[in-house]
Amino acid sequence: MMVDKRLNEINPDEYDAIILPGGHPGYVNLGRSSKIIEILKQFKTKNKLIGAICGAPSILAKEGLLDDKKATIYPGNEKLLAYPRDNPVVVDGNIITSQGPGTAMIFALKIVEKLLDPATVQRLRKELVVK
């Protein structure tokens, strides 16, 4: 895999969002990264968009970033969340969470809606044939 920057080269102020992918053991490894945790806390403080899918919302929960938020997570892990919801995607303020691979398209469109606008989402839905 080729990257544009290494993690230690990233300046969080240059970004509008951070999205944590799911998949085991990937999200577990992300949760062990003090740099990722530092960035997440900066984003929370600055009310920037934070997204997490599949098992990755557990990282946000562990760090207290979901204490006052409704969220969703990969089925079977709801006990890790303070206010779990059984929805494919949950948006609560600046945080978007999603359940897993089958909900990824809805998750992606919610991210686009937050970063851009509903008109762009509608255009993408049509182009991607998302009902």
Stockholm file with secondary structure:
# STOCKHOLM 1.0

chainA/1-131         MMVDKRLNEINPDEYDAIILPGGHPGYVNLGRSSKIIEILKQFKTKNKLIGAICGAPSILAKEGLLDDKKATIYPGNEKLLAYPRDNPVVVDGNIITSQGPGTAMIFALKIVEKLLDPATVQRLRKELVVK
#=GR chainA/1-131 SS CCCSSCGGGCCGGGCSEEEECCCTTHHHHHHTCHHHHHHHHHHHHTTCEEEEETTTHHHHHHTTTTTTCEECCSTTCGGGCSEECCSSEEEETTEEEECSGGGHHHHHHHHHHHHSCHHHHHHHHHHHTCC
#=GC SS_cons         CCCSSCGGGCCGGGCSEEEECCCTTHHHHHHTCHHHHHHHHHHHHTTCEEEEETTTHHHHHHTTTTTTCEECCSTTCGGGCSEECCSSEEEETTEEEECSGGGHHHHHHHHHHHHSCHHHHHHHHHHHTCC
//
